[in-house]
Each structure stands twice: as structure tokens, then as C-alpha cells.
Amino acid sequence: MAKLITVFEDRYSLEPISNEHRMELSSLESIWGRQNIGFSVDNRVLLRKYVGFIATPSLQLQILPKLYEDAASAEDFEEEKRSSVRMLFRLLASSGFLSVKDIPEPQLIAAMNGDLLEIFINIFIKRFLELFQKQIHRQYEDFEGNLPYIRGRILFQQQLLRNGGFKHKHYVSYQEFTEDNLLNQIIKATMISLRTLTKSEENKTGLSHALILLEDIRPLRLTESLFQKVRFNRLNEDYRPVFELAKMFYFNRQPGVHAGDERTFTFLIPLNDLFEFSLYQWLDKGLSSDDWVVRYQTPQRYLDAEKDALLLRPDITIACRRAGSETPIEKIVDAKYKNPISEENTRLSESDVYQMLAYAVRYQCNRLFLVYPVFRANKYFQNPLATYLIHNGDQVIRISALHIDIASEDLDQIQKEFINLICHFFES
């Protein structure tokens, strides 16, 4: 049974890994890119850019967002792991990266030892059991074949070709309202696959129970085209989150590096993309109105417009609607998942500031924000962390650095505070 290895993004693992695991991680380089993996001389691993997990028959590794600048002890490590798992699920839910809105309770995180894969499987099982026990999903399915009695309509051409003079057989076409439908077949096939993957006794028991409930559902081999055939309506809409999880499990299975039929299961999300998209969703929900337009990674413009060179793509733009004119961009927000504070001093990366200055010049925008997550050691730093005033002719460009506590249990309140903070700068 593969042992779970937990590392934090852009930080060397607390303990060294075996040579066998090092070789296997190196062989999976194509999944996350050569530039995003490194090893120390004592075999500790460093993984950048992505959070999520990779599971193979001999390796279970998960990468979590770091919340501490470093974890000096095993106790710190376990505390950070629990907080990071819960924070990651909150971001996934609030950002819409996944349609599943379930946020695991601390008890579940502890029971699953902070294992992302096992937590996803547990959520999948519980969601399905709750729905199935409340309302079994049935729908009309088309059937065609021989019956000893007439049902639906007789297909006379097929009757003559297949049955000839056999009067006791009837080749018919009919519809049946049944639970043996494509959606349930996909769910069952996913559960069969997960049963061979999970290490948790609780999950194994849950999957066995669910498969007993689905014993009348025909097994099938999952393909991409099958997922594309599923359609949702008012009768099965409640099953969409379960379907989306099944889809996630399937589409993140990849041909592995092992012999035979063994496969590699991955769920990897670019951490900075998740952070910036969460900020966008919060601002879009809180500010979009008749007065403001919030856009994600648009508009894109070339810094050198004449040569179509140096393409700029700000994370978030906030424009003001003005009747009869092009909507001017009033604010630009750029997300950076890293620690801007070193030795109790705010030290913004020069390249980050130059990037914002390029946005200011090209988009003619004088109010720009660099937004970071709050790290444990920085909780008492007030916003703005820093503000740079840059004179551009008769204009003053202001670049402000903010940080927000995305690890807070009350993420709704954090969203409101973030939106209010942006609104405060609107008024200034």
C-alpha cells in the first residue's frame, strides 16, 4: 500500500523521499513540467505551481498551498496541513473551479489524515448516498429487441429479417422509465474504479454499500463520449455535482508509467490561477452592476501596439460604464500567491511592480493592486502593505499591495472585507 507523502507548494518536503519515489516523480515530469520539480542533495522534493495530488499503485503524493512561511516542527506541519486542506476546498467551492460546494469538516479531514484524494472520494460517496436514498434517478430509455409479447411498436422490417416465421417472437421498440440509465451507469463505473484506489476503510465500506444499491445497473467501460451524452433537466439536476465529481475522477486519469493496465490518477490545479480566479469571482459578484464591469484576463493589449509585441493580460480589470463612450478601466488587480513580507518588511518583487507599471501605461489606469494571501507570520500587518506613487507626466500612478486571509473559517466575511477595501480605494 502506497504511503501518502504531503508537501507544500514551493517548499522542500519536511522529510526525504526514497530513491524509488524520486525516480517515479522524475518519470512524471511531463505532468507538471521540468521547471516545477526539484530535489535537494538529501532527497527532499520541491514542487512548484500546482496543488492537488498524484496517485499511482506505488506512490500517493499531494501538494498543498502553503500558509506558513515555513513549518519548523512536525506539529506545525500537521496544523498547516489541516488548515491548508480546508482552505483549498473553500477556494474550490467559492471560485467555481469545481461545481461541488462541499467543504470537509475538520473531523473528516482528521479521519482521512488530510488526504485530498480520500476526501474527494468520501464527498462523492456521501453525495450519492444522500441523493439515491432521497430519490432514485430514473429516466426514459429507448429499448429495441425481441420480446415474447408486444410492447411499444413492432418494427416490421426487423421482424421479418430476424424472426421470419417465429410467431412467438416480436421485434419491438419501446421506452422504459428505468434506473438503468447512462448517468447511473457512469456513477457505478466510477465507484468500481475508486474501490481499487481507496485505502480508507470508511470509503471502502461506503463504496460497497453504494454498489449494492446499484446492483441492477449494467456495468460499462467509461469513455469521454459517454460523459458528453449525459443531459440534465429538472428531474436529474440534483445529480449534477455527483456527475461532475465522476467526470473529474475520469478525466484526471492518465496513462501511467507502469507496465500492464496500471494507471496514474492526477488532480492538479495551478495555485496562482485558483487564487486569482477566486478574487475575480468575489469582485464580479460584489461589484458588477450598472456602474461597474469586472473582467477576467481581458482586455488583452500589446504594450507595443504598432509591432504587436509584448502582450499584456491583467488578471482582473474593473471598468466604469459611461453612456456613449468606451468603458475606461479604473482599476487593475493582479494576484500573486507568495509571501510579500520578509523579515517584517514588505518587499515587493521589482518585476511585479514593473509589470503593474506596464499595465498602468498601456491601459491608462492609475489605480492598481497587487493582492497576496495572508501568511501566518503576517496576520498583524495592516492593509495596504505598501503603496508606490509613480509620477507619469501630470498623472500619479498608485500601486498598492494588499493581503487577504483566505485561510479564515469565515470566508464570506473575508470576501466582504476585500470588496469593501477595493471600494474604499474607489472613493479615495
C-alpha positions in Angstrom: 0.0 0.0 0.0 1.5 3.4 -1.1 2.3 5.8 1.8 0.8 9.3 1.5 3.5 11.9 1.0 2.4 15.5 1.7 4.4 18.5 0.5 3.6 22.2 0.3 3.9 24.1 -2.9 7.2 25.8 -3.5 8.7 24.4 -0.3 11.0 21.4 0.2 9.4 18.4 1.8 9.9 18.0 5.5 11.4 14.6 5.1 13.5 13.0 2.4 11.8 10.6 0.0 13.1 7.2 -1.1 15.2 6.8 -4.3 12.3 4.8 -5.8 9.8 7.6 -5.2 12.3 10.1 -6.6 12.6 8.1 -9.8 8.9 7.8 -10.1 8.3 11.5 -9.6 11.0 12.3 -12.2 9.2 10.0 -14.6 6.0 12.0 -14.1 7.9 15.2 -15.1 5.7 15.6 -18.2 2.6 16.2 -16.0 3.9 19.3 -14.2 6.9 20.4 -16.2 10.6 20.0 -15.6 10.9 23.6 -14.2 8.4 22.9 -11.5 10.2 20.0 -9.8 13.5 19.8 -7.9 15.3 17.7 -5.4 17.8 18.6 -2.7 21.0 16.6 -2.1 19.4 14.7 0.7 16.4 13.7 -1.5 13.8 16.2 -0.3 11.4 17.2 -3.1 10.3 20.6 -4.2 7.2 21.1 -6.3 6.1 24.4 -7.7 3.0 25.9 -9.4 0.4 23.1 -8.8 -1.7 21.9 -5.9 -3.6 18.7 -5.8 -2.5 15.1 -5.8 -1.0 12.3 -7.9 -1.8 8.6 -7.2 -0.1 5.6 -8.7 -0.1 2.0 -7.4 3.2 2.7 -5.6 3.0 6.4 -4.9 0.5 8.7 -3.3 1.6 12.4 -3.2 -0.3 15.5 -2.5 0.8 19.2 -2.9 -1.0 21.7 -0.6 -1.0 25.5 -0.6 1.4 26.8 2.0 0.0 29.1 4.7 3.2 29.4 6.8 6.4 30.8 5.6 7.9 27.5 6.9 6.9 24.7 9.1 9.6 24.4 11.8 8.2 21.3 13.5 6.1 18.2 12.9 3.3 19.9 15.0 3.4 22.9 12.7 3.4 20.7 9.7 0.2 18.8 10.8 -1.6 22.0 11.8 -0.7 23.6 8.5 -1.8 20.5 6.6 -5.3 20.5 8.2 -5.8 24.3 7.6 -4.5 24.1 4.1 -6.8 21.2 3.1 -9.9 23.0 4.4 -8.8 26.3 2.8 -8.2 24.6 -0.6 -11.7 23.2 -0.6 -13.2 26.6 0.3 -11.4 28.2 -2.6 -12.5 25.4 -5.0 -16.1 26.0 -3.8 -16.1 29.8 -3.9 -14.3 30.1 -7.2 -16.4 27.6 -9.1 -13.3 25.6 -10.2 -15.4 22.6 -9.1 -19.2 22.6 -9.1 -19.1 20.7 -5.7 -19.7 23.1 -2.8 -18.9 20.6 0.0 -16.3 21.8 2.4 -15.0 19.0 4.6 -15.4 19.3 8.3 -12.2 19.2 10.5 -13.3 15.8 11.8 -13.4 14.4 8.2 -10.0 15.9 7.4 -8.6 14.3 10.6 -10.3 10.9 9.8 -8.8 10.9 6.3 -5.4 12.1 7.6 -5.7 15.2 5.4 -5.6 13.0 2.3 -7.1 15.0 -0.6 -7.9 12.0 -2.7 -9.7 10.2 0.1 -11.6 13.3 1.0 -12.8 13.7 -2.6 -13.9 10.1 -2.7 -15.7 10.4 0.6 -17.6 13.5 -0.6 -18.5 11.6 -3.8 -19.9 8.6 -1.8 -21.9 10.7 0.7 -23.4 13.0 -2.0 -24.5 9.9 -4.0 -26.0 8.1 -1.0 -27.9 11.1 0.2 -29.4 11.6 -3.3 -30.1 8.0 -4.0 -31.9 7.4 -0.7 -33.9 10.6 -1.2 -34.8 10.0 -4.9 -33.5 7.3 -7.2 -32.7 8.7 -10.5 -34.8 7.2 -13.2 -35.4 8.3 -16.8 -36.9 7.1 -20.0 -34.6 4.9 -22.0 -35.1 3.6 -25.6 -35.0 -0.2 -25.9 -35.2 -2.3 -29.1 -35.2 -6.1 -29.3 -37.1 -9.4 -29.3 -39.9 -9.9 -26.7 -42.4 -12.8 -26.3 -45.1 -10.2 -26.2 -45.9 -6.9 -27.9 -44.7 -3.8 -26.2 -44.4 -0.3 -27.7 -44.4 -0.7 -31.5 -43.4 -3.6 -33.8 -40.5 -2.9 -36.2 -41.9 -4.9 -39.1 -38.7 -4.8 -41.3 -36.6 -6.1 -38.4 -39.4 -8.6 -37.5 -39.2 -10.1 -41.0 -35.4 -10.1 -41.1 -34.8 -11.5 -37.6 -37.8 -13.6 -36.7 -39.2 -14.8 -40.1 -41.9 -17.4 -39.3 -41.3 -17.4 -35.5 -44.7 -16.0 -34.4 -43.9 -16.3 -30.7 -41.2 -13.5 -31.1 -41.9 -9.9 -31.6 -39.2 -7.4 -32.6 -40.3 -4.2 -30.9 -39.2 -0.7 -29.9 -40.3 0.9 -26.7 -39.4 3.3 -23.9 -39.0 2.3 -20.2 -38.8 4.5 -17.2 -35.8 2.9 -15.5 -32.9 3.4 -13.1 -30.6 1.5 -15.6 -29.6 4.7 -17.4 -26.4 6.3 -18.6 -26.0 8.7 -15.6 -26.3 5.8 -13.1 -24.0 3.6 -15.2 -21.3 6.3 -15.2 -21.6 6.6 -11.4 -21.4 2.9 -10.9 -18.3 2.5 -13.2 -16.6 5.3 -11.3 -17.3 3.6 -8.0 -15.9 0.3 -9.2 -12.7 2.2 -10.3 -12.4 4.1 -7.0 -12.8 0.9 -5.0 -9.4 -0.3 -6.2 -7.9 3.1 -5.5 -9.0 4.0 -1.9 -7.1 3.0 1.2 -9.7 4.2 3.6 -11.8 1.5 5.3 -14.7 4.1 5.6 -14.6 4.8 1.9 -14.4 1.1 1.0 -17.5 0.4 3.1 -19.3 3.3 1.6 -18.4 2.2 -2.0 -19.6 -1.3 -1.2 -22.9 -0.1 0.1 -23.4 2.2 -2.9 -22.6 -0.6 -5.4 -25.2 -2.9 -3.7 -27.8 -0.1 -4.3 -26.7 0.0 -7.9 -26.6 -3.8 -8.5 -29.3 -3.7 -11.1 -27.3 -1.1 -13.2 -25.4 -2.5 -16.1 -21.6 -2.1 -15.9 -19.9 -0.2 -18.7 -16.4 0.9 -19.8 -16.1 4.7 -19.4 -15.2 6.8 -22.4 -15.1 10.5 -23.0 -18.0 10.3 -25.4 -20.3 8.8 -22.7 -19.8 11.8 -20.5 -20.7 14.1 -23.4 -24.0 12.2 -23.9 -25.4 13.0 -20.4 -28.1 15.7 -20.4 -29.5 17.4 -17.3 -33.1 18.5 -16.7 -35.3 19.3 -13.7 -35.5 15.5 -12.9 -31.8 14.9 -12.5 -30.3 18.3 -11.8 -29.6 17.3 -8.2 -27.2 14.7 -9.5 -25.0 17.2 -11.4 -22.4 17.6 -8.6 -22.0 13.8 -8.3 -21.6 13.6 -12.1 -19.1 16.4 -12.1 -17.0 14.6 -9.5 -17.2 11.3 -11.5 -16.1 13.4 -14.5 -13.2 14.8 -12.6 -12.1 11.3 -11.5 -12.3 10.0 -15.1 -10.7 12.9 -16.9 -7.8 13.1 -14.5 -6.8 9.5 -15.1 -3.9 9.4 -17.4 -1.8 6.5 -18.9 0.8 5.7 -16.3 4.4 4.8 -16.5 3.8 1.3 -15.2 3.5 -1.9 -17.1 0.2 -3.6 -17.8 -3.1 -1.8 -17.0 -1.9 0.3 -14.1 -2.8 3.9 -14.4 -1.8 7.3 -12.9 -4.6 9.4 -11.3 -3.9 13.2 -11.1 -5.8 16.2 -9.9 -3.5 19.3 -10.3 -4.6 22.9 -10.3 -2.2 25.9 -10.9 -2.3 27.5 -7.4 -1.9 31.1 -8.7 -4.8 30.6 -11.2 -7.0 29.3 -8.4 -6.2 32.3 -6.2 -6.7 34.9 -9.0 -9.9 33.3 -10.2 -11.3 33.3 -6.7 -10.6 37.0 -6.4 -12.3 37.6 -9.7 -15.4 35.7 -8.7 -15.6 37.7 -5.4 -15.2 41.0 -7.2 -17.6 40.1 -10.0 -20.2 39.1 -7.5 -19.7 42.1 -5.3 -19.1 44.9 -7.8 -20.7 44.1 -11.1 -23.7 46.4 -11.5 -24.9 49.1 -13.9 -21.9 51.1 -12.8 -19.0 48.6 -12.9 -17.8 45.9 -15.2 -15.4 43.2 -13.8 -13.5 41.2 -16.4 -11.1 38.2 -16.0 -7.9 38.3 -18.0 -9.4 40.8 -20.5 -8.9 43.1 -22.4 -5.6 41.9 -23.6 -3.4 44.5 -25.3 0.1 44.7 -26.7 2.5 47.1 -24.9 4.0 47.9 -28.3 0.7 48.2 -30.3 2.4 49.1 -33.6 4.5 45.9 -33.6 2.0 43.7 -31.8 4.8 42.9 -29.3 4.8 42.3 -25.5 1.2 41.1 -24.9 -0.3 42.2 -21.6 -3.0 40.2 -19.8 -4.0 41.6 -16.5 -5.7 39.2 -14.1 -8.7 41.4 -13.3 -9.9 44.7 -14.7 -12.6 46.9 -13.3 -14.2 49.3 -15.7 -16.6 52.1 -15.3 -19.7 52.2 -17.5 -20.2 55.6 -19.2 -23.0 56.1 -21.7 -21.9 56.8 -25.2 -18.2 56.0 -24.6 -15.8 53.1 -24.3 -15.7 51.8 -20.8 -12.4 53.1 -19.3 -10.5 50.8 -16.9 -10.5 52.3 -13.5 -8.7 49.5 -11.5 -6.4 46.6 -12.2 -6.0 43.7 -9.8 -3.2 41.2 -10.0 -3.0 38.1 -7.7 0.3 36.7 -6.5 0.3 33.6 -4.3 3.5 34.3 -2.5 4.8 36.0 0.6 5.5 39.7 0.1 7.0 40.2 3.6 10.5 39.3 4.5 12.0 39.9 8.0 9.0 42.0 8.9 9.5 44.3 5.9 7.3 44.5 2.8 9.5 43.8 -0.1 7.6 43.6 -3.4 9.3 42.0 -6.3 10.6 44.6 -8.7 9.4 42.6 -11.6 5.8 42.6 -10.1 5.9 46.4 -9.8 7.3 46.9 -13.3 4.5 44.6 -14.6 1.9 46.8 -12.9 3.6 49.9 -14.3 3.3 48.5 -17.8 -0.4 47.9 -17.2 -0.8 51.4 -16.0 0.8 52.9 -19.1 -0.9 50.8 -21.7 -4.4 50.8 -20.1 -4.2 54.4 -18.9 -5.1 53.3 -15.4 -3.8 55.0 -12.3 -5.1 52.6 -9.6 -3.6 49.2 -9.4 -3.5 46.4 -6.8 -1.1 43.5 -6.1 -3.0 41.1 -3.9 -1.3 38.3 -1.8 -2.6 35.7 0.7 -2.0 36.3 4.4 0.8 34.1 5.8 0.8 33.1 9.5 3.6 35.4 10.5 1.9 38.4 8.7 -1.5 38.3 10.3 -0.9 41.6 12.2 0.2 43.6 9.2 -2.4 46.1 8.1 -3.6 46.9 4.6 -2.2 48.4 2.5 1.1 46.6 3.0 2.8 49.2 0.7 1.8 51.9 -1.8 4.1 53.2 -4.5 3.4 56.6 -6.0 4.8 57.0 -9.5 4.6 60.2 -11.4 3.7 59.9 -15.1 3.5 63.4 -16.6 0.7 65.2 -14.8 -0.7 61.8 -13.6 0.1 59.9 -10.5 0.1 56.1 -10.7 -0.7 54.4 -7.4 0.3 50.7 -6.9 -0.9 49.3 -3.6 -0.2 45.9 -2.1 -2.9 44.1 -0.1 -3.1 40.8 1.6 -6.3 38.8 2.4 -6.8 35.9 4.9 -8.1 33.2 2.6 -7.5 30.6 5.4 -10.1 32.2 7.5 -13.0 30.0 8.5 -15.4 32.8 7.7 -14.5 33.3 4.0 -17.8 35.1 3.3 -16.7 37.9 5.7 -13.2 38.0 4.1 -14.8 38.4 0.7 -16.9 41.4 2.0 -13.8 43.0 3.6 -11.9 42.6 0.4 -14.7 44.1 -1.7 -15.1 47.0 0.8 -11.3 47.5 0.7 -11.4 47.9 -3.1 -14.5 50.2 -2.8 -12.5 52.3 -0.3 -9.9 52.9 -2.9 -12.6 53.7 -5.4 -13.6 56.6 -3.2 -10.1 57.8 -2.4 
